[in-house]
Amino acid sequence: MRYRTILFTGILLSLFTIIGASLVAYTFENTKARIAANERAALLRNLHVLVPPDSHTNDLFRDVIEVRDPTLLGRRDPVQVYRARRDGEPVALVLTPEAPDGYSGAVRLLVGIDPEGTLIGVRVLSHRETPGLGDAIEAERSDWILDFTGRSLGDPPAAQWRVRRDGGVFDQFTGATVTPRAVVNAVRKSLIYFEQHRDKLFAPPTEPE
C-alpha cells in the first residue's frame, strides 16, 4: 500500500511538471511573436524620429546591413546599419553602436548621419542609468542629446569632442559626468567609422527595395 502511494504521488508530480512546462512553453511561443512585433514597432518609431517617413522611399528594415568594429562601434556583436534612400539615392543612415563605458553599463544608441558626414540626430535605445541623474541622456528627459544634431568630425574640432569638464564643448550633468562622456565618445567614434567606410555603408542594396 505504501509503495502504491509513493508511486501515485510520483506520477502526479510528474504530470504537474509536464503540464506546467507545457503551459510555460505555450505562453512563450504565443507571446514571442508579439514581443518581437512590439520591439520592431518601437525601433521603427525611433528610426523615423531621425529619418522621417517622407524623407525616403525605401523600406528601412529591408535596406539594412551588419558591420563589425568593436573599437569604433563599441560592441563585438554585429551592428545594424539602416540605410534611407529616396528614389535610389542615399538620404541618410542610422548606426546602432554602443557606448560600453556608461556609469551603469552599456548605452545603446541610434546615430543618424547624412551622406556628407553630418549628424542628423542621436537617440538612446536602451541604458541602465540612474533615474533622475544619468537618464538625462534620453530626449524625453532633457535636451542634452539634441546638441549632437548638425555636428560633424570638424564641428567641433577633434580636440573639443569632449564634455566641458575635459575641455570640450558638450555639457555634462550635475553629479554625472561618466555617462555623457561615454556617449560623446561613442558618437565621435561612429562618425570616424562612417568616414572610413562611407562607400561601403551607402553601397546599393543586394536585393530590390
C-alpha positions, -999 to 999 in steps of 0.1 A, spaced: 0 0 0 28 24 9 46 16 -24 14 24 -43 10 57 -25 46 67 -33 42 56 -70 9 75 -73 25 107 -58 54 104 -81 32 101 -112 11 130 -100 41 152 -95 54 142 -130 21 152 -146 21 186 -128 56 191 -140 48 182 -176 16 204 -176 35 233 -161 63 231 -186 38 228 -214 20 259 -202 52 279 -200 63 268 -235 28 276 -249 28 311 -233 63 318 -245 56 308 -281 24 328 -282 40 360 -267 73 358 -286 59 370 -319 40 398 -301 71 409 -282 92 409 -315 65 429 -332 64 455 -304 102 458 -304 102 462 -342 75 489 -340 94 508 -312 126 507 -333 108 520 -364 94 549 -344 128 558 -332 143 555 -367 116 577 -380 124 604 -354 158 607 -371 147 598 -407 111 609 -412 90 586 -434 85 613 -461 123 618 -465 129 583 -481 111 559 -504 127 526 -494 120 502 -465 145 508 -437 141 472 -425 150 457 -459 178 481 -467 199 471 -437 234 457 -433 255 445 -404 290 456 -397 316 449 -370 342 471 -354 344 467 -316 369 496 -313 348 522 -330 313 508 -326 316 496 -290 305 460 -293 317 427 -305 284 416 -319 273 428 -354 260 464 -355 230 471 -377 231 499 -402 197 512 -416 200 530 -449 175 555 -461 172 563 -498 150 584 -520 145 570 -555 177 550 -550 198 580 -539 213 579 -503 195 602 -479 209 591 -445 219 561 -425 214 551 -389 241 532 -370 233 513 -338 266 514 -318 271 512 -280 288 534 -255 303 505 -235 315 526 -206 284 542 -193 283 546 -155 258 517 -151 268 497 -182 265 499 -219 243 526 -236 229 515 -269 225 544 -294 210 553 -327 233 576 -346 219 592 -378 243 605 -404 237 622 -438 259 614 -469 281 644 -461 290 630 -427 268 654 -407 248 641 -377 210 643 -383 205 632 -348 213 608 -319 189 589 -297 192 564 -269 178 530 -275 185 514 -241 205 520 -209 206 512 -172 215 547 -159 202 561 -126 167 577 -129 169 614 -123 206 615 -129 223 596 -158 190 591 -176 191 628 -188 207 613 -219 171 604 -230 155 630 -253 123 626 -232 142 637 -200 163 666 -213 175 684 -245 211 673 -239 213 647 -267 198 672 -292 231 691 -292 246 664 -315 223 674 -344 242 692 -371 276 683 -357 304 665 -377 340 654 -372 351 690 -379 324 707 -358 336 709 -332 373 703 -339 386 669 -328 402 682 -296 368 695 -284 348 664 -290 346 660 -252 325 672 -223 333 706 -209 350 691 -178 375 676 -202 380 707 -222 352 700 -248 320 717 -259 294 692 -247 277 697 -213 279 671 -186 252 666 -159 254 678 -124 268 649 -104 271 627 -135 300 630 -160 308 594 -168 278 587 -190 278 619 -210 315 614 -216 308 578 -228 280 589 -252 301 618 -267 330 594 -273 307 568 -289 291 593 -312 326 607 -322 338 571 -330 306 564 -350 315 594 -372 351 581 -376 337 547 -386 314 564 -411 342 585 -426 364 553 -430 336 532 -446 313 557 -463 313 540 -497 306 505 -482 279 519 -459 260 535 -488 266 507 -513 234 497 -532 213 470 -515 219 435 -526 182 429 -533 155 452 -547 140 476 -522 
